[in-house]
Amino acid sequence: MKEETRKSKWYIFYYLFENGLISAMVAGGSEFGIAYAMYYDHKSPLTLWAFPHTLSGDCALSHFIQVGLTWYAEELTIGWDALNGKTPILPFSKEYLPKNRIIRWYFEVENGIVADEDEPENNTFKKYMTRQLIRYPQKSWFFNLCEWLIRKAIRALIVGAIIWAVEWPITMGIMAGTGTRIGSHDYKFHGYYPEVMKLIYGFVLGLISTPTAILVVVLRDQWYRLYVQSEASSGGLLSPGGLEDKSSKLQLHENSSSSKQDSTVSKNANTEDSSVS
């Protein structure tokens, strides 16, 4: 894909909106189906707060589960698109490399993935999954998988908590205003109301959480390119603890090899001059 197209504001909007809309429809349909299976033959009343059928608790629990699953999916699919040059190029990500430790930690700037231009066979999907999941080659695959899941879950929970603080109270207010009041503080619901509300809740959540996850992945990989360039130009080493990307190692190796060759040539020249004299 042409770089001019990837930089287009329309393409950025289209990419985020398309993926967000698809995720929202899948999430909304899934939430409706799960709610239908849970509530279609219920014996106790469907209430907003009281157990056993508490819709407030249902929305809160499904909220974080959905954000976590969305994050895992986008990390893998958008990362693959980024490797193949299909993701948009955000205009503000190429201007600087973040220095704040919290931002670098959250975005995992040092753990991005770029295409290996010297050895294209390293850009297959199998190799990509290995580079994505295996951060500690000396450990077992199960350890690396668990580490990857936990690392991504932490970032998903942070975003999920921010979205939850806005979407969940608004949803509870709407449900309280449209439900049938029982007692002093609770509300009950009838028919397909819970299923429809879960559908809407999941749809809106997917429309928000998916573009957020995409932006994190795209920014990380674009910042990682700057990180590799800065490390290669300075002759530094990539941060320890992570699986170094092969393309960056190749660049660093080429620089070190060229410097060694230059030093060898200069030494040979000095030796020849001394022998002649």
Backbone torsions as a table, in degrees:
resi	resn	phi	psi	omega
1	MET	NA	139.0	-177.2
2	LYS	-67.5	145.1	-178.2
3	GLU	-65.4	-33.7	179.5
4	GLU	-63.1	-38.1	178.5
5	THR	-66.5	-41.9	-178.7
6	ARG	-67.3	-24.9	178.9
7	LYS	-86.2	-11.4	-177.5
8	SER	-63.9	136.9	178.3
9	LYS	-64.3	-34.1	178.8
10	TRP	-66.7	-39.1	178.6
11	TYR	-68.4	-39.3	177.3
12	ILE	-59.8	-46.7	178.9
13	PHE	-63.6	-44.6	-179.0
14	TYR	-62.0	-43.7	-177.6
15	TYR	-63.9	-45.9	-179.5
16	LEU	-68.4	-42.9	-176.9
17	PHE	-69.6	-41.6	-179.3
18	GLU	-61.9	-50.5	-179.9
19	ASN	-65.3	-38.8	178.1
20	GLY	-65.1	-40.2	-179.5
21	LEU	-67.9	-42.6	178.1
22	ILE	-62.0	-45.9	178.7
23	SER	-62.8	-39.4	-179.6
24	ALA	-64.4	-41.5	179.9
25	MET	-67.1	-41.8	178.0
26	VAL	-64.2	-44.2	-178.8
27	ALA	-66.4	-43.9	179.6
28	GLY	-62.7	-43.9	177.4
29	GLY	-63.8	-39.7	179.0
30	SER	-65.7	-42.8	179.5
31	GLU	-63.6	-39.6	178.3
32	PHE	-63.2	-45.8	-179.0
33	GLY	-63.8	-42.3	179.3
34	ILE	-66.1	-42.3	179.1
35	ALA	-64.4	-38.1	178.4
36	TYR	-63.7	-43.4	179.3
37	ALA	-64.8	-31.0	-178.4
38	MET	-80.1	-34.6	-166.9
39	TYR	-115.6	-4.9	-172.4
40	TYR	-68.3	-26.7	-178.1
41	ASP	-125.1	41.2	-175.3
42	HIS	-74.6	146.0	177.6
43	LYS	-97.1	-36.1	178.8
44	SER	-90.4	155.2	179.4
45	PRO	-65.6	148.5	177.4
46	LEU	-85.6	112.2	-174.6
47	THR	-118.6	166.0	-179.4
48	LEU	-79.6	-40.4	-174.3
49	TRP	-116.1	-38.6	-170.7
50	ALA	-75.3	147.1	173.6
51	PHE	-82.0	158.5	9.7
52	PRO	-88.6	-17.4	-178.1
53	HIS	-104.7	77.6	179.6
54	THR	-97.1	112.6	-177.6
55	LEU	-71.9	-28.4	177.2
56	SER	-65.2	-43.6	177.5
57	GLY	-68.3	-35.7	178.2
58	ASP	-62.4	-46.0	179.8
59	CYS	-64.8	-39.6	-179.0
60	ALA	-66.1	-44.6	-179.1
61	LEU	-67.4	-48.3	-179.1
62	SER	-65.6	-26.5	178.4
63	HIS	-58.0	-53.6	-175.9
64	PHE	-73.5	-31.5	175.7
65	ILE	-64.6	-44.4	-179.1
66	GLN	-65.0	-43.5	179.5
67	VAL	-62.9	-40.7	179.1
68	GLY	-63.7	-46.8	178.9
69	LEU	-64.3	-40.1	177.5
70	THR	-61.3	-42.0	-178.7
71	TRP	-63.6	-44.6	178.4
72	TYR	-59.5	-46.0	-177.3
73	ALA	-63.9	-43.8	-178.0
74	GLU	-70.6	-34.6	177.1
75	GLU	-57.7	-40.9	-176.8
76	LEU	-80.6	-47.2	-175.0
77	THR	-74.7	-45.3	-179.5
78	ILE	-70.9	-34.7	174.8
79	GLY	-60.7	-38.3	177.2
80	TRP	-67.1	-41.3	175.7
81	ASP	-61.8	-40.9	179.8
82	ALA	-64.1	-38.5	178.8
83	LEU	-63.3	-32.9	-178.4
84	ASN	-95.9	8.6	175.4
85	GLY	71.0	35.1	-179.0
86	LYS	-109.1	-8.0	-179.1
87	THR	-83.8	154.6	178.0
88	PRO	-68.3	154.8	175.3
89	ILE	-100.4	111.3	-177.9
90	LEU	-74.3	132.4	-171.4
91	PRO	-66.5	-25.5	-175.5
92	PHE	-95.6	-1.5	-175.4
93	SER	-88.4	-15.7	-176.2
94	LYS	-92.9	-6.0	-173.0
95	GLU	-81.8	-28.0	-176.7
96	TYR	-155.4	161.2	173.8
97	LEU	-106.8	120.5	-174.4
98	PRO	-59.0	137.9	179.7
99	LYS	-104.0	-16.8	179.4
100	ASN	-65.6	128.9	-175.7
101	ARG	-64.6	-36.9	-178.9
102	ILE	-65.8	-43.3	179.0
103	ILE	-65.1	-44.3	179.7
104	ARG	-63.5	-37.5	178.1
105	TRP	-67.5	-46.3	-176.0
106	TYR	-66.2	-44.1	-178.1
107	PHE	-82.4	-8.6	180.0
108	GLU	53.5	52.8	-174.6
109	VAL	-57.3	-37.1	-177.6
110	GLU	-78.4	-3.7	-176.5
111	ASN	-117.6	27.1	177.0
112	GLY	-74.9	176.3	-180.0
113	ILE	-132.0	129.1	175.1
114	VAL	-124.2	158.9	-178.0
115	ALA	-68.2	143.1	176.5
116	ASP	-89.8	101.2	-176.3
117	GLU	-76.5	-23.6	-178.6
118	ASP	-80.9	-34.3	179.6
119	GLU	-128.8	86.2	-175.8
120	PRO	-59.6	-22.3	179.7
121	GLU	-65.5	-16.4	176.6
122	ASN	-81.2	-0.7	-178.7
123	ASN	-102.1	13.2	176.2
124	THR	-71.0	164.0	-177.9
125	PHE	-64.3	-36.5	179.0
126	LYS	-63.9	-45.6	178.3
127	LYS	-64.7	-37.8	178.8
128	TYR	-61.8	-43.8	179.3
129	MET	-63.6	-36.7	177.4
130	THR	-64.4	-45.6	179.5
131	ARG	-67.9	-28.9	179.8
132	GLN	-74.7	-43.0	-170.8
133	LEU	-96.0	-32.3	-174.5
134	ILE	-92.2	103.0	178.7
135	ARG	-99.4	-26.9	179.4
136	TYR	-121.3	91.5	-175.4
137	PRO	-59.9	-27.1	-178.1
138	GLN	-76.3	-13.0	179.3
139	LYS	-95.4	169.8	179.6
140	SER	-73.5	162.8	179.8
141	TRP	-65.7	-33.0	179.8
142	PHE	-66.0	-41.9	176.9
143	PHE	-61.3	-45.4	-179.3
144	ASN	-65.1	-38.7	178.8
145	LEU	-64.5	-45.9	178.7
146	CYS	-62.7	-41.0	179.3
147	GLU	-63.5	-41.4	179.1
148	TRP	-65.0	-44.4	-179.8
149	LEU	-62.5	-43.8	-179.5
150	ILE	-66.9	-43.0	-178.4
151	ARG	-61.9	-42.6	179.2
152	LYS	-73.8	-33.7	179.8
153	ALA	-63.5	-38.0	178.7
154	ILE	-60.5	-44.3	-179.8
155	ARG	-69.8	-36.1	177.2
156	ALA	-66.5	-39.1	179.6
157	LEU	-64.8	-36.6	179.0
158	ILE	-63.9	-48.7	177.9
159	VAL	-65.6	-41.7	-180.0
160	GLY	-60.5	-38.3	179.7
161	ALA	-66.6	-38.2	179.0
162	ILE	-65.7	-45.3	179.2
163	ILE	-66.7	-40.5	-179.8
164	TRP	-59.2	-38.7	-178.2
165	ALA	-63.1	-17.2	179.6
166	VAL	-105.9	-52.1	-172.7
167	GLU	-72.0	-42.5	-175.0
168	TRP	-63.5	-49.0	178.7
169	PRO	-61.5	-38.6	178.9
170	ILE	-63.4	-43.6	179.0
171	THR	-63.2	-42.5	179.1
172	MET	-63.2	-38.1	177.6
173	GLY	-64.4	-41.2	178.4
174	ILE	-65.3	-43.6	-179.4
175	MET	-67.0	-37.1	177.4
176	ALA	-66.3	-35.8	-179.6
177	GLY	-74.8	-22.1	-177.5
178	THR	-107.5	-6.0	-180.0
179	GLY	-87.4	173.1	177.2
180	THR	-93.4	122.2	-174.6
181	ARG	-72.2	136.2	174.0
182	ILE	-132.9	132.1	-178.5
183	GLY	70.3	-151.9	-174.9
184	SER	-91.9	-23.2	-172.8
185	HIS	-145.5	3.1	-175.6
186	ASP	-112.8	168.7	-178.0
187	TYR	-141.4	148.0	177.9
188	LYS	-121.4	162.1	-173.6
189	PHE	-135.3	156.0	-175.4
190	HIS	-129.0	163.9	174.5
191	GLY	61.0	-137.9	-177.8
192	TYR	-94.0	16.1	-178.3
193	TYR	-58.6	-48.1	179.6
194	PRO	-60.7	-40.9	-179.8
195	GLU	-63.8	-42.3	-179.7
196	VAL	-66.5	-40.8	179.1
197	MET	-65.2	-39.8	177.2
198	LYS	-65.4	-36.8	176.9
199	LEU	-61.1	-48.2	-179.4
200	ILE	-64.5	-42.1	-179.3
201	TYR	-61.5	-47.3	179.4
202	GLY	-65.2	-37.0	179.5
203	PHE	-64.0	-49.3	-179.4
204	VAL	-63.5	-41.2	179.6
205	LEU	-63.2	-42.1	177.7
206	GLY	-64.5	-35.2	-179.4
207	LEU	-70.1	-21.0	179.6
208	ILE	-98.6	-47.6	-172.7
209	SER	-71.7	-34.1	-177.9
210	THR	-65.8	-52.3	176.2
211	PRO	-59.4	-32.5	178.0
212	THR	-63.7	-46.4	178.4
213	ALA	-63.4	-38.6	179.1
214	ILE	-62.6	-44.6	-179.7
215	LEU	-61.5	-38.4	179.0
216	VAL	-63.6	-45.7	-178.6
217	VAL	-66.5	-44.9	-178.6
218	VAL	-64.2	-45.2	179.0
219	LEU	-63.0	-40.7	-179.7
220	ARG	-60.6	-47.0	-177.4
221	ASP	-69.1	-35.2	177.9
222	GLN	-71.0	-40.0	175.8
223	TRP	-66.6	-33.3	179.7
224	TYR	-65.4	-35.0	176.0
225	ARG	-61.5	-43.2	176.0
226	LEU	-64.0	-38.1	179.2
227	TYR	-62.4	-44.8	179.0
228	VAL	-63.1	-43.6	179.9
229	GLN	-62.7	-42.2	179.9
230	SER	-67.9	-38.2	178.1
231	GLU	-67.3	-40.0	-179.1
232	ALA	-67.9	-39.9	-178.2
233	SER	-71.5	-31.8	-179.3
234	SER	-89.1	-12.0	-178.7
235	GLY	75.8	15.0	-179.2
236	GLY	-81.2	178.7	178.9
237	LEU	-108.8	149.7	175.2
238	LEU	-65.9	153.8	-176.5
239	SER	-62.0	139.0	-179.9
240	PRO	-71.3	164.8	176.5
241	GLY	96.7	-14.3	-179.8
242	GLY	-119.8	161.0	177.4
243	LEU	-78.2	113.3	-176.0
244	GLU	-68.0	138.6	178.4
245	ASP	-70.2	137.1	-173.3
246	LYS	-64.2	-37.2	-178.5
247	SER	-63.8	-38.5	178.7
248	SER	-68.9	-39.5	178.7
249	LYS	-63.6	-36.4	178.7
250	LEU	-64.6	-42.8	179.8
251	GLN	-63.2	-44.7	179.2
252	LEU	-64.7	-38.4	179.9
253	HIS	-65.7	-39.7	179.2
254	GLU	-63.9	-40.9	179.2
255	ASN	-64.4	-44.6	-179.7
256	SER	-66.9	-36.5	179.7
257	SER	-65.6	-42.9	-179.6
258	SER	-64.9	-38.4	178.6
259	SER	-66.3	-39.1	177.8
260	LYS	-64.1	-40.6	179.5
261	GLN	-63.6	-40.6	179.5
262	ASP	-63.7	-42.7	179.8
263	SER	-65.9	-36.9	178.9
264	THR	-65.3	-42.3	179.3
265	VAL	-62.8	-42.9	-179.4
266	SER	-65.5	-38.4	177.9
267	LYS	-64.0	-43.2	179.0
268	ASN	-62.5	-38.7	-179.6
269	ALA	-65.8	-41.3	178.6
270	ASN	-65.0	-38.5	179.4
271	THR	-64.2	-42.5	180.0
272	GLU	-64.4	-40.2	-179.2
273	ASP	-65.0	-41.1	-179.2
274	SER	-67.2	-36.4	-179.9
275	SER	-69.6	-36.5	179.2
276	VAL	-66.9	-42.8	179.9
277	SER	-69.3	NA	NA
